Amino acid sequence: SMTQQLLASPAPRPRPFRVCNWDRSLRKGIMAPSLAELVKQAQSALAMPGPISLVLDEDGTVVETESFFRTLEEGTVLMALSKGQSWDAPKTPGYQLGLSRKPPRKIDVACVTFDLYKTHPRDPGCLNVKATLYGTYSVSYDLQCYGARRLMKEALRWTLFTMQATGHALLGTSCYMQQLL
């Protein structure tokens, strides 16, 4: 009999699940390898008398068979119901965990960070901008300001040149308009 136990399929490893009571006021995290063990642990953790049944919290689907239980993903939210209790949709949208792999809804939609650093003492500095969306997707851009002093001088020179040209054009136009009138 010991040989049969060793050759038999290995015991399934425990998986994490979240279990709540019928009104969602009490939530517990439970590790269980099988449906029977999960039912037993949920009954103990939630202190529910009598037999209980487990349903998916997102839509009320009853979890009755071991084969269906094995298809559930880790972290699935289940609701434990005693006799006479029934599943109801959540009244507030705040506690809505499901089977989908969408990023969890967070208050912070985006996080933007700015990092200033210097690569050379004579340069004014470089800027790294990083944006993170929903804590999952991130985009970054590194603006390196090598020779920024020379670039700034050139930009000022072009600005002064355009201002001077605009001034000459306005003076010439005003003189011509005065002679015309």
C-alpha positions as CSV (number, residue, x, y, z in Angstrom):
1,S,0.0,0.0,0.0
2,M,2.9,2.4,0.6
3,T,4.2,1.7,-2.9
4,Q,0.7,2.5,-4.3
5,Q,0.7,5.8,-2.5
6,L,4.2,6.7,-3.8
7,L,3.3,5.7,-7.4
8,A,0.0,7.4,-7.3
9,S,-0.2,10.9,-8.7
10,P,1.5,13.5,-6.5
11,A,-0.8,15.5,-4.2
12,P,-1.9,18.7,-5.8
13,R,-0.2,21.8,-4.5
14,P,-2.3,24.3,-2.5
15,R,-3.4,27.3,-4.5
16,P,-4.5,30.7,-3.1
17,F,-8.2,31.8,-3.2
18,R,-10.1,34.7,-1.7
19,V,-13.3,33.8,0.2
20,C,-16.0,36.2,1.5
21,N,-19.3,35.8,3.3
22,W,-22.7,36.5,1.7
23,D,-22.7,40.2,2.5
24,R,-19.0,40.7,1.6
25,S,-18.3,42.1,5.1
26,L,-15.7,39.5,5.9
27,R,-12.9,38.4,3.5
28,K,-10.2,35.8,4.0
29,G,-7.3,34.4,2.0
30,I,-7.2,30.6,1.9
31,M,-4.7,28.2,0.4
32,A,-6.3,24.9,-0.6
33,P,-5.3,22.0,-2.9
34,S,-8.9,20.7,-3.5
35,L,-12.5,21.8,-3.4
36,A,-13.3,19.7,-0.4
37,E,-10.4,21.2,1.5
38,L,-11.3,24.7,0.4
39,V,-14.9,24.3,1.6
40,K,-13.7,23.0,5.0
41,Q,-11.2,25.8,5.4
42,A,-13.7,28.5,4.3
43,Q,-16.3,27.2,6.8
44,S,-13.7,27.4,9.5
45,A,-12.2,30.7,8.6
46,L,-15.6,32.5,8.2
47,A,-17.1,30.7,11.2
48,M,-20.2,29.5,9.3
49,P,-22.3,26.8,10.9
50,G,-23.7,24.0,8.8
51,P,-22.9,23.0,5.3
52,I,-21.8,25.7,2.9
53,S,-21.6,26.1,-0.9
54,L,-19.1,28.2,-2.9
55,V,-20.0,30.4,-5.8
56,L,-17.9,32.8,-7.9
57,D,-18.2,36.3,-6.5
58,E,-18.2,38.0,-9.9
59,D,-21.3,36.2,-11.3
60,G,-22.7,33.7,-8.8
61,T,-21.6,30.5,-10.7
62,V,-21.7,27.5,-8.3
63,V,-18.4,25.6,-7.8
64,E,-19.6,22.0,-7.3
65,T,-17.1,19.7,-9.1
66,E,-13.4,19.2,-8.6
67,S,-12.8,19.4,-12.3
68,F,-14.4,22.9,-12.5
69,F,-12.4,23.9,-9.3
70,R,-9.1,22.9,-11.1
71,T,-9.9,25.4,-13.9
72,L,-10.1,28.3,-11.5
73,E,-7.2,30.7,-11.5
74,E,-5.2,31.5,-8.5
75,G,-6.6,34.5,-6.5
76,T,-10.2,33.8,-7.7
77,V,-12.8,35.4,-5.4
78,L,-15.4,33.0,-4.1
79,M,-18.4,33.6,-1.9
80,A,-19.4,31.1,0.8
81,L,-23.2,30.7,1.2
82,S,-25.1,28.9,4.0
83,K,-28.5,27.4,3.5
84,G,-31.1,30.1,2.7
85,Q,-28.5,32.6,1.5
86,S,-28.2,33.6,-2.1
87,W,-25.7,35.5,-4.3
88,D,-26.3,39.2,-5.0
89,A,-24.3,41.5,-7.3
90,P,-22.1,43.9,-5.4
91,K,-23.9,47.2,-4.6
92,T,-20.7,49.3,-4.7
93,P,-18.3,49.1,-7.7
94,G,-15.3,49.3,-5.3
95,Y,-14.9,45.6,-4.6
96,Q,-15.0,43.9,-8.0
97,L,-12.3,41.3,-8.5
98,G,-12.7,38.9,-11.3
99,L,-11.1,36.1,-13.4
100,S,-9.9,38.5,-16.1
101,R,-6.3,39.5,-16.4
102,K,-7.1,43.2,-16.7
103,P,-5.0,45.5,-14.5
104,P,-6.8,46.2,-11.2
105,R,-8.6,49.5,-11.0
106,K,-6.5,52.0,-9.1
107,I,-7.0,55.6,-8.1
108,D,-3.7,56.6,-9.6
109,V,-4.1,56.3,-13.4
110,A,-0.6,57.6,-14.3
111,C,2.6,58.4,-12.5
112,V,5.1,60.8,-14.1
113,T,8.6,61.1,-12.8
114,F,11.3,63.6,-13.8
115,D,14.9,62.9,-13.1
116,L,17.6,65.6,-13.6
117,Y,21.2,64.6,-13.8
118,K,24.5,65.9,-15.0
119,T,27.0,64.1,-17.2
120,H,29.5,67.0,-17.4
121,P,30.1,69.8,-14.9
122,R,29.8,72.5,-17.7
123,D,26.5,71.2,-19.1
124,P,23.3,72.5,-17.5
125,G,22.0,69.0,-17.0
126,C,20.0,66.2,-18.7
127,L,16.3,65.2,-18.1
128,N,14.8,61.8,-18.0
129,V,10.9,61.7,-18.1
130,K,9.2,58.4,-17.2
131,A,5.4,57.9,-17.3
132,T,3.8,54.8,-15.8
133,L,0.1,54.0,-16.6
134,Y,-1.9,51.8,-14.2
135,G,1.3,50.5,-12.7
136,T,1.8,48.3,-15.7
137,Y,2.7,50.2,-18.8
138,S,5.7,52.5,-18.8
139,V,7.2,54.9,-21.3
140,S,10.4,56.9,-20.8
141,Y,12.3,59.5,-22.7
142,D,15.8,60.7,-22.0
143,L,16.5,64.3,-23.1
144,Q,20.3,64.7,-23.1
145,C,21.4,68.3,-23.1
146,Y,25.0,67.9,-24.4
147,G,26.3,71.3,-25.5
148,A,23.1,73.0,-24.3
149,R,24.9,76.3,-23.7
150,R,26.0,76.5,-27.4
151,L,22.4,75.5,-28.5
152,M,20.9,78.3,-26.2
153,K,23.3,80.9,-27.7
154,E,22.3,79.9,-31.2
155,A,18.6,80.1,-30.3
156,L,19.0,83.5,-28.8
157,R,21.0,84.7,-31.9
158,W,18.2,83.6,-34.2
159,T,15.5,85.2,-32.0
160,L,17.4,88.5,-32.0
161,F,17.8,88.3,-35.8
162,T,14.1,87.7,-36.4
163,M,13.1,90.5,-34.0
164,Q,15.5,92.9,-35.8
165,A,14.1,91.9,-39.2
166,T,10.5,92.3,-38.0
167,G,11.4,95.8,-36.6
168,H,12.9,96.8,-40.0
169,A,9.9,95.5,-41.9
170,L,7.5,97.4,-39.6
171,L,9.5,100.7,-39.9
172,G,9.7,100.4,-43.7
173,T,6.0,99.6,-43.9
174,S,5.1,102.6,-41.6
175,C,7.2,105.0,-43.7
176,Y,5.6,103.8,-46.9
177,M,2.1,104.1,-45.4
178,Q,2.8,107.6,-44.2
179,Q,3.9,108.7,-47.7
180,L,0.9,107.1,-49.3
181,L,-1.6,108.8,-46.9
